[in-house]
Amino acid sequence: MAANTETVELLQGTLDVLVLKAVSWGPAHGYGVARWLQDVTDDALRIEEGSLYPALHRLEKRGFVDASWGLSEHNRKAKYYRNTPRGRQQLRQEASSWTAFASAVAKVLTSTKRPALA
């Protein structure tokens, strides 16, 4: 299946909200974000560097996260990201939208009501 512009935007928007949630717990470097997403989803989501770092840069450019350099737990230089006030507001809005969307999809998928056919 070829990805069209809407699909790419949906995937980017999904990743963006997941990253915002990951860094809502406190400053995290990219590898930590990817590892947390993988852990919390029981390996269902594995975010590749080629998707993660563009998302972090996109969020930084939009003012949803800011970044600073620090040392990782392995004493390596790492860029740490944290939510800004705008990022926290965006996370609240996106989480609310996703919860409503997921609920609507779940209703469709679990419905036993037969559709009226023309």
N, C-alpha and C positions, 0 to 999 in steps of 0.2 A: 504494500500500500504506500503510495507516494504521499509525503507530507505536504499539505497545502499551507498557505500563510496562516489560516485560522488554526490549523492543527499545531503549527509551530508556536503561535502565540499562546494557545491553551497550555501546551507543554511548558513553555517558559513561565507562564503565570503560575502554574502548579509548582514548579521548582522554586520559584521566587517565594511563594508563601511557605513552603517547607523550610527553606533556608531562613526566612524571617523567624519562624518558630524555633529552629535550632539555636539561633543566636539570641533568642529571648531569654535563655537561661544564663547568659553571661557571655563575655568575650570568648570567641572560638576561632581557631584557624581552619582553613579549608578542609584539611584531612580530618579534623575533629568533627566538623559538620557532616561530612560524608559518612564517617564511622557511626555517629549518633543516629543518622537517618537509617542506616543499615541495621543497627542494633534495635532501634525502637520498632522497626517493621519486621523483625525476625527474618532479615535477609531478603525481604520482598522488594525493597528498593535499594539498588546499588547505583549510586550517582558517579559517573565517570568524571575525571578531571576536565575533559573537553566540554562538559555541560556545566559543571559546578563553578569553575572560575569565571566564565562569562556571566553567570548569574550573579555571583558576588560583585563583579565589576559593574554590572547593570544596576544592581541595588545601591551600590555606592554612588554611582553617577546620578541616580534619582533622589539621593539624599535619604534613603531608607536605612542605610547602615553607614557607619564610619569605620575606619581602619587605622591601626597603628602597629608598628613593628615591636616584637618582643621575642623572648626565647621560649621554645616549645619545651615539653616535658623531657625531651631528649637533648636539651641544651643546643638546639638548632634555631637559627633565625627564622621566624615565622610571622606572617601578617595575621593579626587578630581582628576579627570583625565583631561589631556590636550594633544593636538596634539604636537608632536615633528616636527622638519623640515622634517624628513622622513615620518611622518604620514601625513603631509600636501601634500607632493609629492604623496604619495600612494592614498590619497583621490582624487587628481586631475586625476590620471591615472584611478582609478576605476570608478569615476563619468563619465569620457569620455567613457569608455567601456560600462557602463550600459546605457548611453544615446543612444549609437549606437545600442546596443542590443534591448532596448525597442522600438526604432524606427523601427527596422527590424521586430520585433514581431507585432507591430501595423500595418505595411504594409500587413503582411500576414492575420491578423485578419479582416482587413477592405477591403481586395481585392475583387473585383467583377470579376476578371479574372479567368476563369475556367481552372483547370490544364489539361494538355494534358495527356489523359489516354492511357495506353498501350493496 
